[in-house]
Amino acid sequence: MAAHYQIGGATSAAISASVESGIRTGALAPGDPLPAVRALAAELAVSPATVARAYQELRQRGLVVTAGRHGTRVRPRPPVATRRAALLPPPLPGARDLSTGQPDSRLLPPLGPHLAALAAEIGPPTGYAASAVLPELAAVARDRLTADGVPAEEITVTGGALDGIERLLAAHLRPGDAVAVEDPGWANLLDLVAALGLRVIGVPVDDDGPTEPGVRAALTAGARALVVTSRAQNPTGAAVTAARADALRRLLAGRADLLLIEDDHAAELARVPLHPLAGATPTWAFVRSVSKPYGPDLRLAVLAGDEATVARVAGRARVGAGWVSTVLQRLVLTLWRDPATADLVCRAGESYERRRDGLVEALAAHGVSAHGRTGINIWIPVPDETLAVTALRDAGWSVAPGAPHRIAAAPGVRITVSPLDGSDLDPLAEAVARALRPTPAGFTA
Ligand SMILES: Cc1ncc(COP(=O)(O)O)c(C=O)c1O
């Protein structure tokens, strides 16, 4: 806790280094408050301006967050490796962990046979010059995106969706610029935006995607980029419908000042059609990850966009990490081309849908309303996240609090359905209903 960690330093650089070191060692945990500026200044015999500068620098790097009268705190997941990264207490022994947001490992294609087949055909080692986007991979990716209505003349490959989004934001925006993101939205994206020194503007989201008034307000507030999750929105399961896509395309048409990013992370797993916004603005990118259908460890996403945007992403990669290994690209291509894998991905999509819909129905039968049109998560609005998470943990279910996913959205908890079997749905729904029931008034221990 902050109370036990002595922040030191006589300059703003030394003070911010001391806070960072506390985060690294775990002495300052995610969510811990930092001392008030004046109090720390008095303690260190420096001016309040020195401490304020240190806090500002930490804020710009996404290590801390300042929330009005709540003061300055360590971010839930600061962008520095820490020996105590977990925001949540570990699940109780024997508790079922529904907090991870991970796909069901039982439904990911086994890689062994594909790696063995690749070994036989991979050919001689590849050098620098020959390495880029594999033409065969690009051709298949283009066909798949075009079939879904995404203009895909220009594409590149990144190390996952978030890597693509980071490169896009870094190439187009400057620290202090505002990014409109869904609220509630994906916690990792909020962390990334903070780590890049960008500001967030929350856009309310309903089951059909980001709301039109929300996007309009974000544009008015000066958003320089907008990130939209096409399907399987995390945490709510929203998917952009045809009507919402039409409305947003009209709203965004011709906005030359806005970078539009679409994140189609569910890809082949999504059981609803894609209604892309791609091309509505002159500057746009559509990112499709392989993580959910084929496995997060593959670290690959395809990024389509306008010519200038794709050139920025690919060009920046070239002067940095270089490219996504062609070994990995070949592996993904093999998976895409394998009919048995396509069949498995299709069955996985059905299985998530069954469990998600089953849980939403079971909750409804217990009087609890929940969201989860697509994907692997459901979102349950709750009056108090801490109470709900704690009561469920005591009942043997570990669920994710909504706080890391929210800006101004109302509280909720996220349940990932990946570990659930059909027989779990009713007992879980009953436990949720009990956790949300108000405790009898008037009782004091
Ligand atoms: C909204 C969203 N986008 C993207 C991803 C996956 O990103 P990556 O391709 O970097 O694994 C996730 C994973 O949970 C997600 O929830």
Ligand as a Chemical Component Dictionary entry (heavy atoms), coordinates in Angstrom:
data_LIG
# 
_chem_comp.id                   LIG 
_chem_comp.type                 NON-POLYMER 
_chem_comp.pdbx_formal_charge   0 
_chem_comp.three_letter_code    LIG 
# 
loop_
_chem_comp_atom.comp_id 
_chem_comp_atom.atom_id 
_chem_comp_atom.alt_atom_id 
_chem_comp_atom.type_symbol 
_chem_comp_atom.charge 
_chem_comp_atom.model_Cartn_x 
_chem_comp_atom.model_Cartn_y 
_chem_comp_atom.model_Cartn_z 
_chem_comp_atom.pdbx_ordinal 
LIG C1 C1 C 0 -12.002 -6.031  -28.286 1  
LIG C2 C2 C 0 -10.783 -6.874  -28.464 2  
LIG N1 N1 N 0 -9.970  -6.654  -29.505 3  
LIG C3 C3 C 0 -8.892  -7.431  -29.735 4  
LIG C4 C4 C 0 -8.591  -8.495  -28.910 5  
LIG C5 C5 C 0 -7.460  -9.413  -29.237 6  
LIG O1 O1 O 0 -6.369  -8.732  -29.634 7  
LIG P1 P1 P 0 -5.053  -9.436  -30.129 8  
LIG O2 O2 O 0 -5.198  -9.692  -31.582 9  
LIG O3 O3 O 0 -4.057  -8.372  -29.850 10 
LIG O4 O4 O 0 -4.857  -10.708 -29.363 11 
LIG C6 C6 C 0 -9.377  -8.739  -27.785 12 
LIG C7 C7 C 0 -9.034  -9.825  -26.856 13 
LIG O5 O5 O 0 -9.631  -10.009 -25.842 14 
LIG C8 C8 C 0 -10.510 -7.911  -27.576 15 
LIG O6 O6 O 0 -11.304 -8.133  -26.531 16 
# 
loop_
_chem_comp_bond.comp_id 
_chem_comp_bond.atom_id_1 
_chem_comp_bond.atom_id_2 
_chem_comp_bond.value_order 
_chem_comp_bond.pdbx_ordinal 
LIG C1 C2 SING 1  
LIG C2 N1 SING 2  
LIG C2 C8 DOUB 3  
LIG N1 C3 DOUB 4  
LIG C3 C4 SING 5  
LIG C4 C5 SING 6  
LIG C4 C6 DOUB 7  
LIG C5 O1 SING 8  
LIG O1 P1 SING 9  
LIG P1 O2 DOUB 10 
LIG P1 O3 SING 11 
LIG P1 O4 SING 12 
LIG C6 C7 SING 13 
LIG C6 C8 SING 14 
LIG C7 O5 DOUB 15 
LIG C8 O6 SING 16 
# 
